[in-house]
């Protein structure tokens, strides 16, 4: 049986979670780049999930809005981009709204499932990496880490490191041949964030890599995640099967890939027994 299950929601969010949801002990949110969607990084999330079977991955899709830099064309975007130069980078209309959305995803994981903030990571590519950096270092609680791929620090004048978050581990991978977000922007971002107080910002560059990721970088991301999110004893709080409705039981059983074992079941107690055995690892 696969160790993870991929589900797609109506708002464009994709969730890659442990097939046995009781095994989840950490959460990673991955934000896509400009003009992309959650589908753009689902293969990366599924690959990482195969090596981190205790992690739930949440991949949201940005709302569609006009982007000034792209001649006003509407596309999925976390905020408006006026240009790629440092001065234009100060104009990021919509970034506060996206920041609040990411904060809500983290808060929901914490309040609904009991996942501590220090068992969660924000990650992203390009504009999504920029949003992850901007949001992750300004939270009220410290994350386990932040991953930036081909990203940068947006809206520097409005950015500050929250008290107590100075030593949040930041890992930034960047292609040396990136023609869009140039390597100089990565260096400047590292310097700016460190000037704001960050003490653990690692920037790794990749010769010949353009505005993309490659297997070496994904391998380095995995190593970072294994370091900041090691497998631990913590387990999320789940609703007990006996307290679930038949509809909730059927949904959980389907998500766990147990549909064939549920064929012919009629009574609620039978569904409860099946799901409980699954969670207890007795199937």
Secondary structure, DSSP 8 states (H G I E B T S, - for coil): --SEEEEE-TTS-EEEEESSGGG--EEEEEE--TT--GGGGHHHHHHHHHH-TTEEEEE----EEEEGGGTTEEEE-SS----SSTTGGG--TTHHHHHHHHHHHHHHHHHHH---GGGEEEEEETHHHHHHHHHHTTSSS--SEEEEES-----GGG----TT-TT--EEEEEETT-SSS-HHHHHHHHHHHHHTT---EEEEEETT--SS--HHHHHHHHHHHHHHS---S-------GGGS-HHHHHHHHHHTT-HHHHTT--SHHHHHHHHHHHHTT--
